[in-house]
Amino acid sequence: MTLEEYIRLPHRWQWGYTDCTLFAADWVVAATGKDPGADLRGTYFDADAAVAILRACGGAERLVGAKLSALGFQRVQTPRDGDIGMVRALTGFDAGVEVKEIPGIRFGPLWAVMSARGAIVKHLEWTGVAWRIA
């Protein structure tokens, strides 16, 4: 499956299955067959539980980095299409809107992320942290 085909799938937001973090993990599964979110799926069902997991892991970047590194994916300085990177995005449709760091998928000069309305592709601020998904 190509990245464009993945983004065009009818993704529906569901905590613990297809949320902003597991959307990126699902791409890794589609691209490589490896699931960095396997032990998270179905373990939380709302924003409070997701925040608790992120806090326990030291934040989104540490969680994503630990899961991807454990599967052999390396950090890179220049992300290319399909790589996972940390971006700043408006989040919190059900828990108060705020800008947070979430994993995105590089798509040309843009980033693909999961929103309450499904996958979106847009210009987002990259934090400088990314992993090669190959």
C-alpha positions as CSV (number, residue, x, y, z in Angstrom):
1,M,0.0,0.0,0.0
2,T,1.3,3.4,-0.9
3,L,1.2,6.3,1.6
4,E,-1.4,8.1,-0.5
5,E,-3.6,5.0,-0.5
6,Y,-3.2,4.8,3.3
7,I,-4.1,8.4,3.8
8,R,-7.2,8.1,1.6
9,L,-8.6,5.2,3.7
10,P,-11.8,6.0,5.6
11,H,-10.1,6.5,9.0
12,R,-12.4,7.1,11.9
13,W,-11.2,8.4,15.3
14,Q,-11.5,5.9,18.1
15,W,-9.5,6.3,21.3
16,G,-7.1,3.3,21.8
17,Y,-7.5,2.1,18.2
18,T,-7.3,4.9,15.6
19,D,-6.3,8.2,17.4
20,C,-3.6,10.6,16.7
21,T,-0.8,8.3,17.9
22,L,-2.1,5.0,16.6
23,F,-2.8,6.6,13.2
24,A,0.9,6.9,12.7
25,A,1.5,3.4,14.1
26,D,-1.1,2.0,11.7
27,W,0.9,3.5,8.8
28,V,4.0,1.7,10.1
29,V,2.1,-1.5,10.1
30,A,0.9,-0.9,6.5
31,A,4.4,0.0,5.3
32,T,6.5,-2.6,7.2
33,G,4.3,-5.1,8.9
34,K,5.7,-4.1,12.3
35,D,3.3,-2.6,14.9
36,P,4.8,0.0,17.3
37,G,1.4,0.4,18.9
38,A,0.5,-3.3,19.5
39,D,0.7,-3.1,23.3
40,L,-1.3,0.1,23.5
41,R,-4.3,-0.9,21.3
42,G,-7.5,-1.3,23.3
43,T,-5.9,-0.3,26.6
44,Y,-7.5,3.2,26.8
45,F,-10.8,4.6,25.8
46,D,-10.8,8.4,26.4
47,A,-8.6,11.5,26.5
48,D,-7.8,11.2,30.2
49,A,-6.5,7.6,29.9
50,A,-4.4,8.6,26.8
51,V,-2.9,11.6,28.7
52,A,-2.1,9.2,31.7
53,I,-0.2,6.9,29.3
54,L,1.7,9.8,27.8
55,R,2.7,11.1,31.2
56,A,3.8,7.7,32.4
57,C,6.0,7.4,29.3
58,G,7.5,10.9,29.6
59,G,5.5,12.5,26.8
60,A,4.5,11.8,23.2
61,E,8.0,12.1,21.8
62,R,9.5,9.6,24.3
63,L,6.7,7.2,23.8
64,V,6.8,7.3,20.0
65,G,10.6,7.1,20.1
66,A,10.7,4.1,22.4
67,K,8.1,2.2,20.4
68,L,9.8,2.9,17.0
69,S,13.4,2.3,18.3
70,A,12.4,-1.0,19.8
71,L,11.4,-2.1,16.3
72,G,14.7,-1.0,14.8
73,F,13.6,2.3,13.2
74,Q,16.3,5.0,13.4
75,R,16.1,8.7,14.1
76,V,16.8,11.0,11.1
77,Q,17.6,14.6,10.6
78,T,15.7,15.0,7.3
79,P,12.4,13.2,7.1
80,R,11.2,11.9,3.7
81,D,7.8,10.7,2.6
82,G,6.4,8.0,4.9
83,D,8.7,8.8,7.9
84,I,7.2,9.5,11.3
85,G,7.9,12.9,12.8
86,M,6.7,14.9,15.8
87,V,4.6,17.9,14.8
88,R,2.7,20.6,16.6
89,A,-1.0,20.4,15.9
90,L,-4.3,21.7,17.3
91,T,-5.8,18.9,19.3
92,G,-8.4,18.3,21.9
93,F,-11.8,18.2,20.2
94,D,-13.4,16.7,23.3
95,A,-11.1,17.8,26.1
96,G,-10.4,21.5,25.3
97,V,-8.5,22.7,22.3
98,E,-4.8,23.2,22.5
99,V,-1.6,22.8,20.5
100,K,0.3,19.6,21.3
101,E,3.1,17.5,19.9
102,I,1.8,14.5,18.1
103,P,3.2,12.0,15.6
104,G,2.7,12.8,11.9
105,I,3.5,11.1,8.7
106,R,5.7,13.1,6.2
107,F,3.9,13.6,2.9
108,G,5.9,15.8,0.5
109,P,6.2,19.2,2.2
110,L,3.1,18.4,4.4
111,W,2.3,16.1,7.4
112,A,-0.6,13.6,7.6
113,V,-2.2,13.4,11.0
114,M,-5.5,12.0,12.5
115,S,-8.2,14.5,13.4
116,A,-11.7,14.0,14.8
117,R,-12.9,14.1,11.2
118,G,-10.4,11.6,9.9
119,A,-7.0,11.9,8.3
120,I,-5.9,15.3,7.2
121,V,-2.8,16.5,5.4
122,K,-1.5,20.0,6.0
123,H,1.4,22.3,6.8
124,L,2.4,21.7,10.4
125,E,5.4,22.8,12.5
126,W,7.9,19.9,12.7
127,T,9.7,19.7,16.0
128,G,13.0,18.4,14.4
129,V,12.4,14.8,15.6
130,A,11.7,12.1,13.1
131,W,12.3,8.4,12.4
132,R,12.9,6.6,9.1
133,I,10.2,4.1,8.3
134,A,11.7,1.9,5.6
